[in-house]
Amino acid sequence: MSEEDPFGGRKPTSHERMTGLPWDASYLEGPAPWDFGGPQPAVVRAAGSFTGTVLDAGCGSGENALHLASRGLPVLGVDVAETALAIARRGRANSGSRPNS
């Protein structure tokens, strides 16, 4: 990512066009506003009904994906924010979850 092209050569998302900043900027100065240190309560409540492989698109720092993986589900988390993925990978390493990527 360069100063001239904060989106790394890819087309910016609608949110990025609106703010003028890449999603990564949300994670550079502490937790993103939507990250509160754990999985979303709705995901925790619904986790028992999940079956099969889970795709967590826009996984952010990975709290929902890590929670579902802790319940034995195969999970793949993807996100456009590289900083968020680095945080999620650290969380996965600390949790002992087997990587899917």
C-alpha positions as CSV (number, residue, x, y, z in Angstrom):
1,M,0.0,0.0,0.0
2,S,1.5,3.4,-1.0
3,E,0.7,7.0,-0.1
4,E,-0.5,7.5,-3.7
5,D,-2.7,4.4,-3.7
6,P,-4.0,3.5,-0.3
7,F,-6.1,0.6,-1.8
8,G,-3.1,-1.3,-3.2
9,G,-4.2,-1.3,-6.8
10,R,-7.6,-2.8,-6.1
11,K,-11.0,-1.1,-6.6
12,P,-12.1,0.5,-3.3
13,T,-15.3,-0.7,-1.6
14,S,-18.2,1.6,-1.3
15,H,-17.2,2.3,2.4
16,E,-13.7,3.2,1.3
17,R,-14.9,5.5,-1.5
18,M,-17.2,7.2,1.1
19,T,-14.5,7.7,3.7
20,G,-11.5,8.0,1.4
21,L,-9.6,5.5,3.6
22,P,-9.0,1.8,3.3
23,W,-10.6,-0.6,5.7
24,D,-7.2,-1.1,7.2
25,A,-7.3,2.4,8.7
26,S,-10.0,1.2,11.1
27,Y,-7.5,-1.1,12.8
28,L,-4.4,1.0,12.9
29,E,-5.0,3.0,16.2
30,G,-6.5,0.3,18.4
31,P,-9.6,-1.9,18.0
32,A,-12.1,-1.0,15.3
33,P,-15.3,0.5,16.7
34,W,-17.2,-2.7,16.0
35,D,-14.6,-4.9,17.8
36,F,-15.5,-5.3,21.5
37,G,-13.2,-8.2,22.5
38,G,-15.3,-11.2,21.7
39,P,-17.7,-12.8,19.3
40,Q,-21.0,-11.0,18.6
41,P,-23.8,-12.2,21.0
42,A,-26.0,-13.2,18.1
43,V,-23.3,-15.5,16.8
44,V,-22.8,-17.0,20.2
45,R,-26.6,-17.6,20.5
46,A,-26.9,-19.1,17.0
47,A,-23.6,-21.1,17.1
48,G,-25.4,-24.4,18.1
49,S,-27.4,-24.3,14.8
50,F,-24.4,-24.0,12.5
51,T,-23.4,-27.0,10.5
52,G,-20.8,-27.7,7.9
53,T,-18.1,-25.2,6.8
54,V,-18.6,-21.6,7.8
55,L,-17.4,-18.6,5.6
56,D,-17.0,-15.5,7.7
57,A,-16.8,-12.8,5.0
58,G,-15.6,-9.6,6.4
59,C,-14.2,-11.4,9.5
60,G,-12.3,-8.4,10.8
61,S,-10.2,-9.5,13.8
62,G,-11.8,-13.0,13.7
63,E,-13.7,-13.2,17.0
64,N,-16.7,-14.8,15.4
65,A,-14.7,-17.2,13.4
66,L,-12.6,-18.2,16.4
67,H,-15.7,-18.8,18.5
68,L,-17.2,-21.1,15.8
69,A,-13.9,-22.9,15.3
70,S,-13.7,-23.5,19.1
71,R,-17.0,-25.3,18.7
72,G,-15.4,-27.7,16.2
73,L,-16.6,-26.1,13.0
74,P,-14.3,-25.6,10.0
75,V,-14.2,-21.9,9.4
76,L,-12.7,-19.7,6.7
77,G,-12.4,-16.0,7.5
78,V,-11.7,-13.4,4.8
79,D,-11.3,-9.7,5.0
80,V,-10.0,-6.9,2.8
81,A,-8.2,-5.3,5.8
82,E,-4.7,-6.8,6.1
83,T,-4.3,-5.5,9.6
84,A,-7.5,-7.2,10.7
85,L,-6.3,-10.4,9.2
86,A,-3.0,-10.1,11.0
87,I,-4.9,-9.7,14.3
88,A,-7.1,-12.7,13.5
89,R,-4.1,-14.8,12.7
90,R,-2.5,-13.9,16.1
91,G,-5.8,-14.8,17.8
92,R,-5.9,-18.1,15.9
93,A,-2.3,-18.9,16.9
94,N,-3.1,-18.1,20.5
95,S,-6.2,-20.2,20.5
96,G,-4.5,-23.3,19.1
97,S,-7.0,-23.5,16.2
98,R,-5.8,-25.3,13.1
99,P,-5.3,-22.9,10.2
100,N,-7.5,-23.2,7.1
101,S,-5.3,-21.0,4.9
